[in-house]
Structures are given as structure tokens and as C-alpha cells.
């Protein structure tokens, strides 16, 4: 992990993530922000290479411990599932569907019991925690 990436310990569970995803205004705002980070050239699409530059930062759970082959398989499966045109890119809507499915799957893996995890400040999971805290 790069030195400029800040992490915090947060408490999270399935409902934290699920509530965030179901709040369409908050979730779509976050998806738009993340899409712009990945689509750094402003082309309206995220390529396989774009994904490689930012995915670990986006989710941040054990990503850096994966081998290059595991990461390649992950990206291949993302594009196989969500790149409907098979043009090697994800548009904003495809990216949103990917993020929704990924977030809900991660939330389900946490279960109902709150757990402590280390999250990067600007990761989607940290956004879910911040969303929950803002709602009181």
C-alpha cells in the first residue's frame, strides 16, 4: 500500500452496506465519484487498464495480497460479466451494476454481527460506514 493512502478501523456489517446501496441518491453519488476516478481521461468508459489502476483502492480488502494471476482472473471475470458489448470497457451504468453487486456480496459476507475492519478512507466500504454514521 502506498504511503499516501490513509486507513481507519471501522465497524461494519451487512446492514451497513445494504442500507448504503439501497439509498440510491447516496450510492449513485459515490458511484459517480468513483467512476470519474477510474475514467481519468473522461472518455465515459472504464477500460481493463483503468480498472487495474484503482480496484484495490476501491474495495481494499486483502487485494494487495493477491497474485498477479488472481488479479487478472478477477478483472477478466468482471469484464466477462458486466461488459455487455464485449468492447473491453464498462460504461457508467455497467460500472454501477458491478459496484452494486460487489458491495452487496461483500456485505453478505460480513453477516449480521458487526466486525472491525481496516478500510481506506475513500473506499466504497468506508463510504458505507460514513453513510451509516451520518444517519445517526
Phi, psi and omega in degrees: 000137179291150182296334183277358179267119182264142180235156175221155174271132181226157175257129185215152172210184184301318183293329176302311182288314183298316179297322179295313181295323181285341175277088190303324180296310181294316182295314181294326176299315179294318178299317178300316179299314181293322179299318179295324178296314180291318181272062187296338180270356178069032182275352181082013180206153178249124179271172176302316180295320177300317180299319181297331180282345187223354187298316181301322179290328183292314183254314168068014178258104177062013183299315185292345180273354181279148177285164177302322180295318178296319179294318178299316178297321178298309180297318178301317181290325177298311183289326177298319184279321191251343179275085186296325181278349182057041179256009177081016178221160172243127174278179184300317181294319177295319178297318179298315178297318177300311182297319180297312181296317180295315181297315180295323177294318178294318178300317179299323180292334177287326182077188185279336183278124180300136178234157176264133177222153173269124183232145173291146185304325184253020177283158178299323180293322177294324176299322178295318178296314180298322177300314180297317181295325181290338181273350177069000000 
